Amino acid sequence: MSEGAPTSREDAARLDSADPFRGFRSQFDLAPGLIYLDGNSLGPPPKAALARLQQTAAQEWGRDLIRSWNSAGWFDLPKTCGAKIARLIGAADDDVIVADSVSVNIFKLVSALLMDRRGAVAVFENEFPTDGYILQGLSNLTGSPLHVLKAGDDPFTENVSVLVVSAVDYKTAAIADIAAWEKRAALHDASIVWDLSHATGVLPINLARDGADYAVGCGYKYLNGGPGAPAFLYVRSDAGAVRQPLSGWMGHADPFAFGKDYEPAKDARRFACGTPPILSMSALDAALDIFGSVDMRAVAKKARSLGDLFLTLALAAGFTTVSPKPGEPRGGHVSLEFNHGYEFVQALIARGVIGDFRAPNLMRFGFSPLFLSYTDVWDAADALIDILHTEGWRAPEFSRRDKVT
Amino acid sequence: MSEGAPTSREDAARLDSADPFRGFRSQFDLAPGLIYLDGNSLGPPPKAALARLQQTAAQEWGRDLIRSWNSAGWFDLPKTCGAKIARLIGAADDDVIVADSVSVNIFKLVSALLMDRRGAVAVFENEFPTDGYILQGLSNLTGSPLHVLKAGDDPFTENVSVLVVSAVDYKTAAIADIAAWEKRAALHDASIVWDLSHATGVLPINLARDGADYAVGCGYKYLNGGPGAPAFLYVRSDAGAVRQPLSGWMGHADPFAFGKDYEPAKDARRFACGTPPILSMSALDAALDIFGSVDMRAVAKKARSLGDLFLTLALAAGFTTVSPKPGEPRGGHVSLEFNHGYEFVQALIARGVIGDFRAPNLMRFGFSPLFLSYTDVWDAADALIDILHTEGWRAPEFSRRDKVT
């Protein structure tokens, strides 16, 4: 446990009163009393996002209609929204667009790299599944070999051109050293596509400084952009990957010239494809404004402290974890192992503490620092420990398995 | 001009009073007095779509949060929404999903077909540009030759495996005979991917009856699903294209098993990829309910009558058209040629008549039958002819070219 960590609820309350983000919860539309430890999966709505959605729907769509492509900036939204994310990940504004999903964006970047230079693609077997699935599909289509790596394997062997890897592991929240990985990749003339889904909005990321050329990430986790919010894609301006095969009209240098030949836009917009879902993207765009004045190092520090507090209390009660221990570098969530994790998470939800379950036995809890307090986390740990001691998870109503997430 | 067509505004008003859809405009949130002839580009909001969006944002996202993947049916939305579209295009419910964009969906279907059987892909040079752009990208990635056809060319030569073609031409609104094309394709063992973007919601389509196995289409035109609404994809259950390379987790048979190997879902859901934009998709889902009780043959008949009326008056005033003439089969829009079409459309907009301009010289007007009346169309033609006679398009305020659409 880090120094100065609370050892009582009163301690936690004292930390809350000194918290630089203590005023931020009121910017979210979150039910009073709810302890939402699933912002790593679906961030709650910033009030500004709900207001913007209303404005986009009623006024821009309902009144200004087709004109809003110009007057409301819909056409530029993938870039204006991308520029807000660029500032969170240490990228130039023009190097980031918002478009499609993480899965589609991985496909675009990896296939673009393979069009520059054939070779194998690689992914760790414990990567978030969709990253591997996409590489399987791309490998089937192009014939590029796919290497599925075990933890600790050296990916940069056997003609591997592209590695897809997460900056923060979706299960453990272990953090990859981007700069170190990039140095190793450069030695082998290989490229890395970073999946920043579990990192953006909770850690300070500096892609340009760390030598990273390619990345994708998610809009609906710590960025609070709404369910299935569009994803983002980063490509450094002087990097390769000039051509990508999902060359839809929104990536054209001049989409409304309706020219016969595809001419890619010069910046990251060449990775746009079809017409973007404006309602969803507007919500994300407004949600990002919460980060406008925020120091990401302070965000990361608080996320770590909250996670350390929860983990310390959980470990003391006998839980085991796959996550880095208190005091060690870690992303915004922690995962506890429990053989009846599904039922346990249901029991927590019944007490107003929302986490999630990942098969086969992980209970995952996210510590979004912008709307969670130290006392929230104290109370969540209290509920966790009480359910453990009373075996509250054994109640029959918690075992129904009709849920998909 | 078709028999019984109005020859005065009073005639038009008489047709309105007998119109089976006369009550439908009140289901849309459309400004009073506005004559919106651009529903072929962006349909206006059904009130139910705005209400649903509010519900999805405030309650499902804001209150139920992550639980809504189950409780609000988010996970099933691509299929429930797809089933509503299936009924408009003569498909089985399980054969349609809503996902991604038209561009991405074309890529999925054509690449899936190429994985079954290599060969060339083909597209007409006057096809909607993104369709050709996507085939260019896919051809660059896979090495499959791309044939760009001129009007009248036989596409089914030289080892062409897949043709992408629109059911309704985006410029002229000419209608393709789906059954006849499919018969020719079958003779050559080729497949057609139909782009239904300008057809769905305004024409009766019967894909299964007509032997069509593959199609994509747009959610934001006649389906009124909102700006950039997700697109749809149709694949007949006993057709090929079992594997597609954009194999993201939402197309997996069991996405939340988090298995290492991609196992495609058995039905059209195998063409889903990443996490879908739920806010945008919810609006589309609610918008589709307007079609629940609608006879698509009556919709098409009214669209044709409205277009015939407009075109007859425009041709009589001296305009020329690239669209099928009054009385001929035609989709929901008509295009007039005018060398200063951009300025002309601006002049119409200033009078409350919204159409659009397509370079170099086409003014396009859509006749969505669910919210337009015969008197609307009469008045629009009146404004059109007055601007022509007074040269109203020459006013300097109509020549600013800062618009992208």
Interface residues (C-beta under 8 A of the other chain):
Chain A: D29 L30 A31 Y36 D38 S41 L42 P44 P45 L50 L53 Q54 T56 A57 A58 E60 W61 G62 R63 L65 I66 R67 S68 W69 N70 W74 F75 D100 S101 V102 S103 V104 F107 S111 L114 M115 E125 P129 T130 G132 Y133 I134 Q136 G137 L138 N140 L141 T142 V148 C218 Y220 G226 P227 G228 A229 P230 A231 R243 Q244 P245 L246 S247 G248 W249 M250 H252 P255 F256 A257 F258 G259 K260 D261 Y262 C273 G274 T275 P276 P277 I278 L279 S280 M281 A283 I349 I354 D356 R358 A359 D402 K403 V404 T405
Chain B: D29 L30 A31 Y36 D38 S41 L42 P44 P45 A49 L50 L53 Q54 T56 A57 A58 E60 W61 G62 R63 L65 I66 R67 S68 W69 N70 W74 F75 D100 S101 V102 S103 V104 F107 S111 L114 M115 E125 P129 T130 G132 Y133 I134 Q136 G137 L138 N140 L141 T142 V148 C218 Y220 G226 P227 G228 A229 P230 A231 R243 Q244 P245 L246 S247 G248 W249 M250 H252 P255 F256 A257 F258 G259 K260 D261 Y262 C273 G274 T275 P276 P277 I278 L279 S280 M281 A283 I349 I354 D356 R358 A359 D402 K403 V404 T405
